[in-house]
Amino acid sequence: MLKKLFQTLRSPLRRVRPVRTTPQVLAASQHPLRHEQISRNAVGVVDRLQKAGYQAYLVGGCVRDLLLGMTPKDFDVATSATPEQVRAEFRNARVIGRRFKLVHVHFGREIIEVATFRANHPQGEDDEDSHLASRNESGRILRDNVYGSQEDDAQRRDFTINALYYDPTSERILDYAHGMHDIRNRLVRLIGDPTQRYQEDPVRMLRAVRFAAKLGFEIDKHSAAPIRPLARLLNDIPAARLFDEVLKLLLGGQGERTFELLCQYDLFAPLFPASAKALKADPEYAGTLIRQALANTDERIRLGKPVTPAFLFAALLWPAIPARAAALQARGMPAIPALQEAAHDVIGEQCRRTAIPKRFTLPLREIWDMQERLPRRQGKRADLLLENPRFRAGYDFLLLRESAGEETGELGQWWTDYQDASDSERRAMIRELGNQDGAKAPRKRRRSPRKRRSEAPGAHGQD
């Protein structure tokens, strides 16, 4: 017992900063939120839970975004009811998750996410019920289903700006962690000890960056200080979860600013190790290509145009390809197979870090394959390439490479002109290519069908 007490007093991981037990209460006249701004389904969930005798509030990002004049992406509810009690109140509800049990209440396409108030984990290992809460050796939370009061729940939330509770019935805001102060001062601040909170869940470092970029806030200096030393903890996060986080980071409309912050806090390398190495080796080329790709993506999102993760991943990973391919060529491998082998290796390594699904890796490879096909335009090849469903993505990627300083012999301009040219102009452009190439190459000897079938795999795209 005494040993456990000494460990609690000595270990910085076990210290918990005192928090308000009584929140600051802001009446309707003290804030701009109004009942009419809230999803009626979310209001209905809160109302039913309150009438059933439970505490229930809108919480988190929806409250924060409404205070900032932004449109919330979704509406989350926090309640004193357990997941099973919430499920009993709604026939259209489903309990999900093991690490963190939640209830999804379905209203057509809209889902209202309902979470039970959480409490801090037990401090002593002997007191910890592995069915409810568990951590690994580095302090990362593996299971988080210890329920508590609203005060406990406020302490367990990650950032002060996400710990604001709004009651749509009384139109009051409950602020336990000075979240309103940090919203006014445009600060992203962790609740509790930053080192401990990052160790509990290293993804919080990515969330701090994402909120800073999305909201135009600064990360509080005490919350920022441990990020670089703890960035390595992201290596322990499952690859599938990191993929989801990368999409949130880079496809939220502030991708370029997010990239700058990831680099500033040494978080880019754990997410994209090969690209980070290329960025260090050639910061001007790799940095320009990645920033331009993210800027283009941000602009498309701003204009409401569709974006594809495949193109963005193609741009993020491409800077790692040339050096890999050059090393393979130095060992005697021909240029095109070297490029294909380098692409295969880089994608494989990246998938082990962020589990990119095949629905994105396949078009990613096709975009890269187009880069070695676009220079070969003689005869009917140019027209066949125009009909290829990946032509537009490949062409856009070619222009991106040129904007980063790659020398392609004005290939991008040629394809731009070719798309706008008439049939006769296109024929003239193809003839001009033949004149530039000089005498025709000797005609290849016709191969037997048996010999064609015996060709090694990997020759696709060389015809």
Secondary structure in CASP SS format (residue, H / E / C, confidence):
PFRMAT SS
TARGET T0000
AUTHOR 0000-0000-0000
METHOD secondary structure of the structure
MODEL  1
M C 1.00
L H 1.00
K H 1.00
K H 1.00
L H 1.00
F H 1.00
Q H 1.00
T H 1.00
L H 1.00
R H 1.00
S C 1.00
P H 1.00
L H 1.00
R H 1.00
R C 1.00
V C 1.00
R C 1.00
P C 1.00
V C 1.00
R C 1.00
T C 1.00
T C 1.00
P C 1.00
Q E 1.00
V E 1.00
L E 1.00
A C 1.00
A H 1.00
S H 1.00
Q H 1.00
H C 1.00
P C 1.00
L C 1.00
R C 1.00
H H 1.00
E H 1.00
Q H 1.00
I C 1.00
S C 1.00
R H 1.00
N H 1.00
A H 1.00
V H 1.00
G H 1.00
V H 1.00
V H 1.00
D H 1.00
R H 1.00
L H 1.00
Q H 1.00
K H 1.00
A C 1.00
G C 1.00
Y C 1.00
Q C 1.00
A E 1.00
Y E 1.00
L E 1.00
V E 1.00
G C 1.00
G H 1.00
C H 1.00
V H 1.00
R H 1.00
D H 1.00
L H 1.00
L H 1.00
L C 1.00
G C 1.00
M C 1.00
T C 1.00
P C 1.00
K C 1.00
D C 1.00
F C 1.00
D E 1.00
V E 1.00
A E 1.00
T E 1.00
S C 1.00
A C 1.00
T C 1.00
P H 1.00
E H 1.00
Q H 1.00
V H 1.00
R H 1.00
A H 1.00
E H 1.00
F C 1.00
R C 1.00
N C 1.00
A E 1.00
R E 1.00
V E 1.00
I E 1.00
G C 1.00
R C 1.00
R C 1.00
F C 1.00
K C 1.00
L E 1.00
V E 1.00
H E 1.00
V E 1.00
H E 1.00
F E 1.00
G C 1.00
R C 1.00
E E 1.00
I E 1.00
I E 1.00
E E 1.00
V E 1.00
A E 1.00
T E 1.00
F C 1.00
R E 1.00
A C 1.00
N C 1.00
H C 1.00
P C 1.00
Q C 1.00
G C 1.00
E H 1.00
D H 1.00
D H 1.00
E C 1.00
D C 1.00
S C 1.00
H C 1.00
L C 1.00
A E 1.00
S E 1.00
R E 1.00
N C 1.00
E C 1.00
S C 1.00
G C 1.00
R C 1.00
I E 1.00
L E 1.00
R E 1.00
D E 1.00
N C 1.00
V C 1.00
Y E 1.00
G C 1.00
S C 1.00
Q H 1.00
E H 1.00
D H 1.00
D H 1.00
A H 1.00
Q H 1.00
R H 1.00
R C 1.00
D C 1.00
F E 1.00
T H 1.00
I H 1.00
N H 1.00
A C 1.00
L E 1.00
Y E 1.00
Y E 1.00
D E 1.00
P C 1.00
T C 1.00
S C 1.00
E C 1.00
R E 1.00
I E 1.00
L E 1.00
D E 1.00
Y C 1.00
A C 1.00
H C 1.00
G H 1.00
M H 1.00
H H 1.00
D H 1.00
I H 1.00
R H 1.00
N C 1.00
R C 1.00
L E 1.00
V E 1.00
R C 1.00
L E 1.00
I C 1.00
G C 1.00
D C 1.00
P H 1.00
T H 1.00
Q H 1.00
R H 1.00
Y H 1.00
Q H 1.00
E H 1.00
D C 1.00
P C 1.00
V H 1.00
R H 1.00
M H 1.00
L H 1.00
R H 1.00
A H 1.00
V H 1.00
R H 1.00
F H 1.00
A H 1.00
A H 1.00
K H 1.00
L H 1.00
G C 1.00
F C 1.00
E E 1.00
I E 1.00
D C 1.00
K H 1.00
H H 1.00
S H 1.00
A H 1.00
A C 1.00
P C 1.00
I H 1.00
R H 1.00
P H 1.00
L H 1.00
A H 1.00
R H 1.00
L H 1.00
L H 1.00
N H 1.00
D H 1.00
I C 1.00
P C 1.00
A H 1.00
A H 1.00
R H 1.00
L H 1.00
F H 1.00
D H 1.00
E H 1.00
V H 1.00
L H 1.00
K H 1.00
L H 1.00
L H 1.00
L C 1.00
G C 1.00
G C 1.00
Q C 1.00
G H 1.00
E H 1.00
R H 1.00
T H 1.00
F H 1.00
E H 1.00
L H 1.00
L H 1.00
C H 1.00
Q H 1.00
Y C 1.00
D C 1.00
L C 1.00
F H 1.00
A H 1.00
P H 1.00
L H 1.00
F C 1.00
P H 1.00
A H 1.00
S H 1.00
A H 1.00
K H 1.00
A H 1.00
L H 1.00
K H 1.00
A H 1.00
D C 1.00
P H 1.00
E H 1.00
Y H 1.00
A H 1.00
G H 1.00
T H 1.00
L H 1.00
I H 1.00
R H 1.00
Q H 1.00
A H 1.00
L H 1.00
A H 1.00
N H 1.00
T H 1.00
D H 1.00
E H 1.00
R H 1.00
I H 1.00
R H 1.00
L C 1.00
G C 1.00
K C 1.00
P C 1.00
V C 1.00
T C 1.00
P H 1.00
A H 1.00
F H 1.00
L H 1.00
F H 1.00
A H 1.00
A H 1.00
L H 1.00
L H 1.00
W H 1.00
P H 1.00
A H 1.00
I H 1.00
P H 1.00
A H 1.00
R H 1.00
A H 1.00
A H 1.00
A H 1.00
L H 1.00
Q H 1.00
A H 1.00
R C 1.00
G C 1.00
M C 1.00
P C 1.00
A H 1.00
I H 1.00
P H 1.00
A H 1.00
L H 1.00
Q H 1.00
E H 1.00
A H 1.00
A H 1.00
H H 1.00
D H 1.00
V H 1.00
I H 1.00
G H 1.00
E H 1.00
Q H 1.00
C H 1.00
R H 1.00
R H 1.00
T C 1.00
A C 1.00
I C 1.00
P C 1.00
K H 1.00
R H 1.00
F H 1.00
T H 1.00
L H 1.00
P H 1.00
L H 1.00
R H 1.00
E H 1.00
I H 1.00
W H 1.00
D H 1.00
M H 1.00
Q H 1.00
E H 1.00
R H 1.00
L C 1.00
P C 1.00
R C 1.00
R C 1.00
Q C 1.00
G C 1.00
K C 1.00
R H 1.00
A H 1.00
D H 1.00
L H 1.00
L H 1.00
L H 1.00
E H 1.00
N C 1.00
P C 1.00
R C 1.00
F H 1.00
R H 1.00
A H 1.00
G H 1.00
Y H 1.00
D H 1.00
F H 1.00
L H 1.00
L H 1.00
L H 1.00
R H 1.00
E H 1.00
S H 1.00
A C 1.00
G C 1.00
E C 1.00
E C 1.00
T C 1.00
G C 1.00
E C 1.00
L H 1.00
G H 1.00
Q H 1.00
W H 1.00
W H 1.00
T H 1.00
D H 1.00
Y H 1.00
Q H 1.00
D H 1.00
A C 1.00
S C 1.00
D H 1.00
S H 1.00
E H 1.00
R H 1.00
R H 1.00
A H 1.00
M H 1.00
I H 1.00
R H 1.00
E H 1.00
L H 1.00
G H 1.00
N H 1.00
Q H 1.00
D H 1.00
G C 1.00
A C 1.00
K C 1.00
A C 1.00
P C 1.00
R C 1.00
K C 1.00
R C 1.00
R C 1.00
R C 1.00
S C 1.00
P H 1.00
R H 1.00
K H 1.00
R H 1.00
R H 1.00
S C 1.00
E C 1.00
A C 1.00
P C 1.00
G C 1.00
A C 1.00
H C 1.00
G C 1.00
Q C 1.00
D C 1.00
END
